Amino acid sequence: MNTRTIRTLAAALSLTAALAISGCSGDGKPEMTVSGAFMPQPVNDKMAGGFMVIKNGSGTADKLTGATSSLSDDLQIHETKDQKMQQVQSMDVPANGELKLERGGNHIMFMGLKSTPKVGDKVTVELRFEKAGSVKVELDVKERTYNAQAPTTAAGHGH
């Protein structure tokens, strides 16, 4: 084989691997992407909240069934109904839709923190989905008063 053939084969193989890793292999598994992930700096080492938008880019509905992190051995999925917070076993992520985890609403709760992260730190979380499997996410630790605002104009899209 000449060098050009080897390069072409290598490029084809790496492209195939990238497609398989990114979930574009057409196996029907939901494709989850996460944006705006953050955690307000915890007041103490007792608990903290995790917030993000989980987008399902496929025609297959899925469920968020759990989360793990080295920051805490007890991560819970909480929903807020009638201003009351309660732990649930899972949350639906609709086909071609999104699940918003936001202040005052549904969120991930870190119980019994092993340390207290500071503003500017990153907290790694592994989200578990019923069909999509695991997705690793980094939460940016923000000021306690920080609240993500959804873009209201087209200027906030396309990144």
C-alpha positions in Angstrom: 0.0 0.0 0.0 1.2 3.5 -0.7 1.2 6.3 1.9 -1.9 8.0 0.3 -4.0 4.7 0.6 -2.9 4.3 4.2 -3.9 7.9 5.1 -7.2 7.5 3.4 -7.9 4.3 5.3 -6.8 5.9 8.6 -9.1 8.8 8.0 -12.0 6.5 7.1 -11.5 4.5 10.2 -11.2 7.5 12.5 -14.4 8.9 11.0 -16.2 5.6 11.6 -15.0 5.5 15.2 -16.1 9.2 15.8 -19.6 8.4 14.4 -19.9 5.3 16.6 -18.8 7.2 19.7 -21.1 10.2 19.1 -24.1 7.9 18.9 -24.8 8.6 15.2 -24.6 5.0 14.3 -28.3 4.8 13.8 -28.9 2.2 16.5 -32.1 4.0 17.7 -30.6 5.1 21.0 -31.5 8.6 22.2 -28.8 11.2 21.7 -28.5 13.4 24.8 -26.7 16.7 24.9 -26.4 18.9 27.9 -26.1 22.7 28.0 -25.9 25.4 30.6 -24.8 23.0 33.4 -24.0 24.8 36.7 -24.1 24.5 40.5 -24.5 27.5 42.7 -21.6 27.5 45.2 -22.9 25.5 48.2 -23.4 27.3 51.5 -22.0 24.3 53.4 -21.0 20.7 52.8 -24.6 19.4 53.5 -26.2 19.8 50.1 -26.0 21.5 46.6 -28.2 21.7 43.6 -27.3 20.8 40.0 -29.0 22.6 37.1 -28.9 22.1 33.3 -30.9 21.6 30.1 -30.8 18.0 28.8 -31.8 17.9 25.1 -32.9 14.7 23.4 -31.9 14.9 19.7 -33.7 11.7 18.7 -37.2 10.5 18.0 -36.9 8.1 21.0 -38.1 9.2 24.4 -35.9 8.4 27.4 -35.8 8.8 31.2 -33.1 10.3 33.4 -32.8 7.6 36.0 -29.9 8.7 38.2 -26.6 10.5 38.6 -23.2 9.9 40.2 -20.4 12.2 41.2 -17.2 12.0 43.2 -18.5 15.0 45.2 -21.3 13.0 46.9 -22.3 9.4 47.2 -26.0 10.4 47.3 -27.3 12.2 44.3 -31.1 12.5 44.0 -33.4 13.5 41.2 -35.9 16.0 42.6 -39.1 17.4 41.1 -40.9 20.5 42.4 -44.7 20.4 42.3 -46.8 23.0 44.0 -43.6 24.6 45.4 -42.8 21.3 47.2 -39.6 19.4 46.5 -39.7 15.6 46.4 -37.4 12.9 45.3 -38.4 10.8 42.2 -37.0 7.7 40.6 -36.8 9.2 37.1 -37.7 12.1 34.9 -38.9 11.9 31.3 -36.8 13.4 28.5 -39.2 13.6 25.6 -38.3 12.6 22.0 -36.9 15.6 20.2 -37.5 17.6 23.3 -35.7 18.7 26.5 -35.7 18.3 30.2 -35.0 21.6 32.1 -33.4 21.3 35.5 -33.6 24.8 36.9 -33.9 26.8 40.1 -37.3 26.6 41.6 -38.1 23.6 39.5 -36.7 20.1 38.8 -33.1 19.6 39.7 -30.4 17.2 40.8 -29.6 17.3 44.6 -26.2 16.5 46.0 -26.6 15.3 49.6 -23.7 15.1 52.1 -20.9 16.7 50.1 -17.4 15.4 50.5 -16.0 18.9 50.0 -17.4 22.4 49.3 -16.6 23.5 45.8 -15.8 27.2 45.2 -16.8 29.6 42.4 -14.8 28.7 39.3 -14.5 25.0 40.2 -15.9 22.3 38.0 -17.9 19.3 39.3 -18.1 16.2 37.1 -21.4 14.3 37.1 -22.4 11.2 35.2 -26.0 11.2 34.3 -27.7 7.8 33.7 -30.5 7.4 31.2 -32.7 4.4 30.7 -31.9 4.0 27.0 -29.0 6.4 26.2 -26.8 5.0 28.9 -24.3 7.4 30.7 -23.4 10.9 29.8 -20.6 12.8 31.6 -21.3 16.5 32.3 -19.2 19.2 33.9 -21.1 21.7 36.2 -19.5 25.1 36.5 -19.6 26.3 40.1 -21.2 29.8 40.0 -22.0 32.5 42.6 -24.8 31.5 45.0 -27.1 34.1 43.4 -26.4 33.0 39.8 -29.4 31.9 37.7 -29.2 30.9 34.1 -31.5 32.9 31.8 -32.8 31.2 28.7 -32.0 33.3 25.6 -35.0 35.3 24.5 -33.5 36.4 21.2 -32.0 34.5 18.3 -28.6 36.0 19.4 -28.3 33.3 22.1 -28.6 30.4 19.6 -26.2 28.6 17.3 -23.3 28.0 19.7 
